[in-house]
Amino acid sequence: MAIENTLTGLLPIIYKAMDVVAREQIGFIPAVTIDAAVSAAAKGQTVRSPVVGPASVIDVVPGMTVPSTGAATLTYKEMTLSNFKAAEVVWTAEQEKALGTNFESILVDQFAQGFRAISNLVEQDVANVAYLNAGYAYGIGGAVANTSNTPFGVANDLSDFAQLDKILNDTGAPKDGRHLVLGSTAMANLKGKQSVLYKASEAGTDQLLREGSVSKIQGFWMHDSNKVQSPTSGSITANVALANVGETVISVSGTPASLVQGDVITIAGDSTKYVVASKTVAPNTVTLNMPITKAVSANALISVVAASPRNIALHKSAIVLAARPPYINAKGGQLLDSTEVTDPVSGITFLVSEFAGYYGRRFEIALVWGAGLNKSDFIAVSL
């Protein structure tokens, strides 16, 4: 079956492939902010986003002199469009001829695999930014096989929602725009153990019972993702030497040498679980993504929570994703045509191009992207 040598004739095939990809487990991408302004940057260019700190409050003392305090101190977050990748589809004229009418169906599958591959890379990048930079954590670490420790593993108990909601409330995250991205085991628990959700008489909808899908529960837009990370935990043999409420840098007696970014730690006498930003071996300090919330006793033991999947609750503004189709020269030479195709689920727009070859042709599905942190305090880990 002959297909036009321009992408106009291929658009039905491309969109058919996109429909297949849209059913993939993409959860992190729709849960964050896709910033068109940042996306305008060139590949490799660093973009800075200003961050306004807390306001200062003073006692007002009437007088003829205006106070000179309260000057704004701005910090900033950086992100780079560091990824420029393309999925390849290459055919020779003889291969197309030999396949005949089967060529179109195979091409649909090849486009689907191309969109899938790049979408999964973007999804994983956002997942990494989330768990490495989260503020606080909730839950019990351990192997995913222990489903009672996995979120929603206890039947008819929605406490996991309440605790994650509490963390985001305590850090000031807006109510509107909250999302929860779960791995497959946690999502299976939610669907299989929480009868209030699948009993239509109690849930007020048969959406989960009939379609197997959930949308919004207790203020969280729900997503599942096969890119929920399960990092290997580091270790530490140390006690707290000095730490006060509000501090993010903890002095320790001992060595934090084996800690890694993203580790979740606890401090004896404090029920809060903290996410590690970095460690410095000499002098011995551990830096947290968010401040200590409770006064720490001298020589309090630090422990690392056992490795487990990092399900993520977050506000949409916590992470910025810049993703755009790459710029390409006007048609001519080997470039026959190009078009932009938007994934209706993730909202990402890809560039699909067709190039003339020697007795053949080449298609590419390309994207430029980068993911960056905006606010650690708007991200919580559900262990």
VMD Tcl script that draws the C-alpha trace (Angstrom):
set ca {
  {0.00 0.00 0.00}
  {1.57 3.26 -1.08}
  {1.76 6.09 1.44}
  {2.29 9.71 0.49}
  {5.85 11.00 0.85}
  {4.62 13.74 3.16}
  {3.38 13.56 6.72}
  {-0.07 14.77 5.68}
  {-0.88 11.26 4.52}
  {0.65 9.79 7.68}
  {-1.28 11.85 10.22}
  {-4.05 9.26 10.72}
  {-1.38 6.63 11.38}
  {0.52 8.89 13.78}
  {-2.59 9.78 15.78}
  {-3.67 6.15 15.87}
  {-0.29 5.31 17.38}
  {-0.66 8.18 19.85}
  {-3.97 6.72 21.02}
  {-2.10 3.54 21.96}
  {0.59 5.45 23.84}
  {-2.02 7.51 25.69}
  {-3.02 4.30 27.54}
  {0.43 3.89 29.06}
  {0.91 4.41 32.81}
  {1.90 8.07 32.61}
  {1.30 9.65 36.00}
  {4.03 12.13 36.86}
  {3.85 14.23 33.70}
  {0.21 15.36 34.13}
  {0.85 15.93 37.85}
  {3.39 18.74 37.36}
  {3.51 22.16 35.69}
  {4.43 22.17 32.01}
  {5.96 25.61 31.49}
  {5.80 26.95 27.96}
  {7.99 29.99 28.78}
  {10.84 27.82 30.07}
  {10.37 25.48 27.13}
  {11.36 28.31 24.79}
  {14.97 28.02 26.00}
  {17.51 26.29 23.78}
  {18.85 22.82 24.49}
  {21.53 23.04 27.20}
  {20.47 26.53 28.30}
  {20.00 27.07 32.05}
  {16.85 28.90 33.12}
  {16.46 30.53 36.53}
  {13.17 30.81 38.34}
  {13.01 33.30 41.27}
  {11.85 32.07 44.68}
  {10.41 34.55 47.17}
  {11.16 33.74 50.82}
  {8.91 34.32 53.86}
  {7.80 37.87 54.63}
  {9.35 39.65 57.61}
  {6.98 41.01 60.26}
  {7.87 43.87 62.63}
  {6.29 45.67 65.53}
  {4.99 48.99 64.23}
  {6.29 51.98 66.19}
  {4.78 55.24 64.92}
  {7.34 57.94 64.12}
  {8.62 60.30 61.45}
  {11.23 57.90 60.09}
  {10.23 55.10 57.71}
  {11.87 51.78 58.69}
  {14.62 50.62 56.34}
  {14.27 46.91 57.16}
  {12.48 44.21 55.19}
  {14.47 44.32 51.95}
  {13.53 41.37 49.75}
  {15.99 38.48 49.61}
  {15.41 36.38 46.54}
  {16.84 32.98 45.78}
  {16.28 31.01 42.60}
  {15.92 27.51 41.23}
  {17.73 26.42 38.09}
  {16.71 23.98 35.40}
  {18.25 23.00 32.09}
  {16.74 21.56 28.93}
  {19.38 18.86 29.02}
  {17.65 16.16 26.97}
  {17.33 16.07 23.19}
  {16.32 12.64 21.95}
  {14.65 11.06 18.95}
  {13.09 7.65 18.38}
  {13.98 6.20 14.98}
  {11.86 4.43 12.37}
  {13.80 3.46 9.23}
  {12.55 1.66 6.13}
  {14.06 0.72 2.80}
  {11.89 0.86 -0.31}
  {12.29 -2.89 -0.80}
  {11.04 -3.57 2.73}
  {7.95 -1.45 2.15}
  {7.29 -3.20 -1.17}
  {7.65 -6.65 0.35}
  {5.21 -5.93 3.19}
  {2.51 -4.52 0.95}
  {-0.71 -3.90 2.87}
  {0.91 -4.96 6.17}
  {3.22 -1.97 6.11}
  {0.71 0.49 7.58}
  {-0.16 -1.65 10.62}
  {3.53 -2.23 11.39}
  {4.24 1.48 11.03}
  {1.49 2.25 13.58}
  {3.21 -0.05 16.07}
  {6.60 1.51 15.39}
  {5.29 5.03 16.00}
  {3.58 3.81 19.16}
  {6.83 2.38 20.46}
  {8.62 5.64 19.63}
  {6.14 7.81 21.54}
  {6.18 5.28 24.37}
  {9.98 5.25 24.67}
  {10.38 9.02 24.90}
  {7.35 9.49 27.17}
  {8.82 6.95 29.58}
  {12.14 8.82 29.65}
  {10.35 12.08 30.49}
  {8.22 10.31 33.11}
  {11.33 8.87 34.77}
  {13.08 12.25 34.85}
  {10.11 13.85 36.64}
  {9.89 10.89 39.05}
  {13.58 11.31 39.92}
  {13.21 15.02 40.61}
  {10.23 14.25 42.86}
  {11.71 11.62 45.14}
  {15.18 13.18 45.37}
  {13.81 16.57 46.40}
  {10.77 15.68 48.49}
  {10.35 17.47 51.80}
  {8.95 14.94 54.26}
  {7.87 11.30 54.09}
  {5.16 9.13 55.61}
  {4.78 5.38 55.91}
  {6.77 2.27 56.66}
  {9.72 1.32 54.49}
  {10.38 -2.22 53.39}
  {9.97 -4.67 50.56}
  {7.03 -4.09 48.27}
  {5.99 -7.73 48.84}
  {4.77 -6.71 52.28}
  {1.53 -5.20 51.04}
  {0.33 -4.25 54.52}
  {3.19 -1.73 54.64}
  {2.38 -0.45 51.16}
  {0.02 2.55 50.97}
  {-3.64 1.54 51.34}
  {-2.58 -2.01 52.29}
  {-4.97 -2.08 55.25}
  {-8.54 -2.76 54.19}
  {-11.07 0.04 54.61}
  {-8.45 2.47 55.89}
  {-7.79 5.74 54.07}
  {-5.31 7.05 56.65}
  {-2.62 7.38 53.97}
  {-4.64 10.14 52.34}
  {-5.08 11.90 55.67}
  {-1.38 11.77 56.56}
  {-0.20 13.01 53.17}
  {-2.82 15.74 53.32}
  {-1.47 16.70 56.76}
  {2.11 16.99 55.46}
  {1.08 19.27 52.59}
  {-1.19 21.29 54.87}
  {1.62 21.80 57.37}
  {3.97 23.05 54.66}
  {1.36 25.42 53.21}
  {0.72 23.72 49.87}
  {-2.47 25.03 48.21}
  {-5.46 22.71 48.35}
  {-6.26 23.08 44.69}
  {-3.87 21.26 42.36}
  {-2.76 18.37 44.57}
  {-1.85 15.06 42.94}
  {-0.92 11.57 44.15}
  {1.17 9.26 41.95}
  {1.17 5.62 43.02}
  {3.10 2.56 41.92}
  {1.26 -0.56 40.80}
  {1.14 -2.26 44.22}
  {-0.20 0.78 46.04}
  {-2.78 1.38 43.30}
  {-3.83 -2.28 43.46}
  {-4.37 -1.92 47.21}
  {-6.45 1.19 46.67}
  {-8.66 -0.53 44.10}
  {-8.88 -3.90 45.85}
  {-8.95 -3.16 49.57}
  {-10.80 0.15 49.91}
  {-14.39 -0.96 49.44}
  {-15.76 2.54 49.97}
  {-14.32 3.40 46.56}
  {-15.66 0.48 44.51}
  {-19.06 0.12 46.13}
  {-21.19 2.41 44.02}
  {-23.71 2.90 46.85}
  {-20.95 4.32 49.08}
  {-18.70 6.01 46.52}
  {-21.58 7.68 44.71}
  {-20.14 6.52 41.38}
  {-19.42 3.22 39.63}
  {-16.33 4.61 37.93}
  {-13.91 2.27 39.74}
  {-16.24 -0.73 39.67}
  {-17.04 -0.51 35.95}
  {-13.99 1.16 34.43}
  {-11.25 0.37 36.92}
  {-10.27 4.03 37.13}
  {-10.17 6.65 39.87}
  {-10.02 10.40 39.39}
  {-10.02 12.51 42.56}
  {-10.07 11.26 46.14}
  {-9.87 13.41 49.27}
  {-8.48 16.35 47.35}
  {-5.86 14.41 45.36}
  {-6.02 13.84 41.62}
  {-5.01 10.19 41.26}
  {-2.41 8.76 38.90}
  {-0.49 5.52 38.59}
  {2.96 5.25 37.02}
  {5.39 2.46 36.25}
  {8.19 4.95 36.94}
  {7.64 5.24 40.70}
  {11.21 4.84 41.89}
  {12.50 2.18 44.30}
  {16.03 3.38 45.08}
  {18.58 1.46 47.10}
  {18.94 3.07 50.51}
  {22.26 4.20 51.91}
  {23.31 3.79 55.52}
  {24.61 5.85 58.42}
  {26.23 5.15 61.76}
  {25.89 8.42 63.61}
  {24.14 10.43 66.28}
  {22.98 14.03 66.09}
  {25.58 16.35 67.56}
  {23.66 19.58 67.06}
  {20.32 20.47 65.44}
  {17.63 23.01 66.23}
  {14.07 23.43 65.02}
  {14.06 25.14 61.62}
  {17.53 23.99 60.58}
  {18.24 21.90 57.50}
  {21.94 21.21 58.18}
  {22.54 18.69 60.97}
  {25.92 18.16 62.60}
  {26.52 14.49 63.41}
  {29.00 12.55 65.46}
  {29.99 9.60 63.36}
  {30.10 9.24 59.61}
  {27.32 9.86 57.06}
  {29.57 8.61 54.25}
  {27.12 6.03 52.89}
  {24.04 8.28 52.79}
  {22.73 9.18 49.36}
  {20.43 11.93 48.13}
  {16.81 10.84 48.46}
  {17.39 8.64 51.53}
  {14.64 8.90 54.14}
  {15.91 9.16 57.72}
  {14.44 9.32 61.19}
  {15.87 10.88 64.35}
  {15.24 9.28 67.73}
  {12.50 11.10 69.60}
  {11.04 12.64 66.43}
  {8.26 10.92 64.47}
  {8.87 13.00 61.33}
  {10.63 11.33 58.41}
  {13.09 13.58 56.57}
  {14.50 13.32 53.03}
  {18.26 13.74 52.65}
  {19.57 16.36 50.23}
  {23.29 15.67 50.68}
  {25.99 14.77 53.15}
  {29.40 16.16 53.88}
  {31.89 13.73 55.37}
  {34.32 16.32 56.75}
  {33.00 18.17 58.63}
  {30.32 15.59 59.37}
  {26.97 17.12 58.37}
  {23.74 15.95 56.79}
  {21.62 18.41 54.78}
  {17.87 17.85 54.60}
  {15.44 19.10 51.96}
  {13.19 20.53 54.70}
  {13.83 21.82 58.22}
  {13.83 19.91 61.51}
  {10.36 20.16 63.08}
  {11.16 19.12 66.64}
  {13.94 19.89 69.10}
  {16.59 17.16 68.91}
  {18.14 15.66 72.02}
  {21.92 15.45 72.20}
  {23.27 12.18 70.75}
  {19.88 11.21 69.25}
  {20.37 8.26 66.91}
  {19.86 8.73 63.16}
  {18.41 5.78 61.21}
  {17.80 5.19 57.51}
  {14.32 3.95 56.55}
  {14.42 0.65 54.66}
  {14.33 0.81 50.87}
  {10.86 0.97 49.38}
  {8.96 2.50 46.42}
  {8.64 6.29 46.55}
  {4.99 7.03 45.85}
  {4.64 10.80 45.54}
  {2.07 13.32 46.74}
  {2.67 16.82 45.41}
  {1.19 20.12 44.41}
  {1.34 20.76 40.68}
  {3.63 23.78 41.13}
  {6.31 21.76 42.97}
  {8.03 20.61 39.76}
  {8.35 22.34 36.41}
  {8.64 20.33 33.21}
  {9.87 22.13 30.13}
  {9.18 20.02 27.05}
  {8.90 21.09 23.43}
  {9.42 19.83 19.90}
  {12.94 20.66 18.68}
  {13.53 23.43 16.19}
  {14.18 22.16 12.68}
  {15.30 23.80 9.45}
  {12.82 24.45 6.66}
  {12.05 21.63 4.26}
  {14.74 20.92 1.75}
  {17.59 18.50 1.23}
  {16.88 15.26 3.02}
  {14.02 16.66 5.14}
  {10.78 15.91 3.33}
  {8.32 17.12 5.94}
  {7.72 17.57 9.66}
  {4.73 18.12 11.89}
  {3.97 18.57 15.58}
  {1.78 16.02 17.36}
  {0.39 16.55 20.88}
  {-0.20 13.67 23.26}
  {-3.71 14.32 24.65}
  {-2.91 12.63 27.98}
  {0.51 14.04 28.94}
  {0.09 17.33 27.08}
  {3.55 16.97 25.51}
  {4.02 18.01 21.89}
  {6.46 15.95 19.81}
  {8.08 16.69 16.45}
  {7.61 13.97 13.84}
  {9.86 14.29 10.79}
  {10.38 12.37 7.58}
  {13.76 12.28 5.84}
  {14.58 11.00 2.37}
  {17.21 8.28 2.26}
  {19.03 6.35 -0.42}
  {16.38 3.90 -1.61}
  {14.57 4.36 1.66}
  {13.25 6.86 4.20}
  {13.60 7.66 7.86}
  {11.07 8.90 10.44}
  {11.97 10.51 13.75}
  {9.89 11.29 16.84}
  {11.85 13.96 18.71}
  {11.61 16.00 21.91}
  {13.68 18.48 23.92}
  {12.99 18.53 27.66}
  {14.18 19.15 31.17}
  {12.58 18.80 34.61}
  {13.39 21.01 37.58}
  {12.42 21.48 41.21}
  {10.43 24.49 42.30}
  {9.34 23.68 45.89}
  {10.47 20.77 48.07}
  {7.87 21.73 50.67}
  {5.11 20.88 48.19}
  {6.32 17.26 47.74}
  {5.76 14.37 50.16}
  {6.88 10.75 49.86}
  {4.47 7.93 50.64}
  {6.64 4.93 51.53}
}
mol new
graphics top color blue
foreach p $ca { graphics top sphere $p radius 0.5 }
foreach p [lrange $ca 0 end-1] q [lrange $ca 1 end] { graphics top cylinder $p $q radius 0.2 }
display resetview
